[in-house]
């Protein structure tokens, strides 16, 4: 360990990511920041992922591997890593993703130089608009989350004080939106967030990930989570309320679009659309609407708010026009 710099604990939850986990751990062990502990939590993987972690740990004393005897979920794996962490700061890396060698060094330097509570870097592999470097208040950060720019609410790609993270465990009830619930709780205890636009974190898009799975009850748990967040913000954290109302509306539209693009029967599509419409109607506010990512998002939110039938028809037409445009471009090429 190098004197003068605190330990950063890097927490890596692992579950059935055999093709990716070695790359992930290699990217962490090659970090230029000198003082690391790497806590890997194998959530009872059924592939060779857990064994690969043990092999990596045998070659690097900074890595410690915890094996769960049974699958407990992402939140439990991260919470166990946090419980074991001894560092002054904590960063999360998902085991199918990887980091640039200077990610942690730059995040740490940025946090110290800007006297921020949290340091965030840019991400490669996700759609979204980047932005310039800057320091954000809690309210401004909520507006950034609502606009999905320049950063999102994912737990990874960020550096946190360990004391703060240990105070805010991941909610195991949140089946597919644990990062959203976690980051809201973090914001409640945060004053300054510093953002670096450099894309230092690499996100891996996987077809079988939860976010890319068909619409189901598990995916819809995000609606009740957002209900609780918005209610909490309205009561005690008004500077966050409109940002999270917009996230609730945007999430409802995105789920509605995925429902239409799926292969459900018509009646089931209508039932889900009605559910998402009610969510938008619960959270609708003009001050939240202006935080929408773009004009198309504003229109989609207004359409779903007003009529599921019109939203459905418009979405089908939009998809057809978009498909025809792509076809014509490919034919010209």
Steps between C-alpha positions, in 0.01 A plus 500: 500500500621850414515742789285812493203375297198326654383153403225474241283189534376375163193276528422256220180289517523189281225279366528285186731728303771249411586664164556843657625474858871447430507813281321692775741399777802559280383856434480559877835344590664718232367825650764769542360595841739326742297409808220259419311216655281303258204318651335249268167350608402189304123474529492119459588503131410181312769551234878523539488864605566427866799279418647769275475744791694258723771465236531878472517534880779244520713729284423829677490538876278809471208282386281319749215279382182424692281214376131500591365146549175601331392776266393810694488768231702804398409715799604235751830444318581871500396539864733219601783668313426829676493323836844350435654820364773666706583785261424869549327505160287252307445443129280241329585317178255251348669177402405516132638854469855634521689820577773707342831472693483857635132497603546481875799735507312765304181455702695537825697806381179658371319444829783652702565795271132597477433428868205289392310226679477277192708481184349371172660421165360456151388159374561337164240257365183681607289731292484848636647843480828579663574837651781720619674460832318663786391496862130449569279569799254236614214662308709540185606136524135391514433704186795326329352162590163608360657609171726194494792731440781531566478213751255234614410347835696177454705406806812438290733756341504701821714547811329536839617552858475161668326649803218622278454168317504301824217725620289430188471125425351373175132412536451127437131560431592696186514215249613695194549859614743465789737758354224761470384453860861499624600817319191686620594415858858609430379836361309567819831508687704679234592863444739506202545262208792544261481364145784407265393460134780254417349159416693295752237232565400249230145367517429164335163462330369145551181375338413282801544772761204601716462838332472330160256230611131506395257708706385303804407553864865510604571785259193685626626513860678819391159674500435439869860595579453833322168554680683469832788723387271777375290487815811519716645788297173696512494471880863563590722575196305738278810591296504142370127457438462628142805315378366171625148573379650534153692174545170332590329636187793417275523148642129441439537605134804278449322200651194576285712509183667171590156349560383602152822371344461159669289202398217524753138448413301818438300482821813458712666793323200718583509394866867593531452829314218591737729426793774723359248773422386504862862534609550806278175651624611454862828683443411752230605859559589774250821579688598135467403489132752771407776274630425243227804384299358635171195617305408145395502398865268789591258398225508134601431585864209725408352238266518222757359734765200579278419174322643148491332437165651808334840425655483142368404607149762776490772265623415242232512768227827639637658155498385439141634837378830441678530150351429630149762771544761248605407274208538784247839598643624142482380471139688819404817358653 
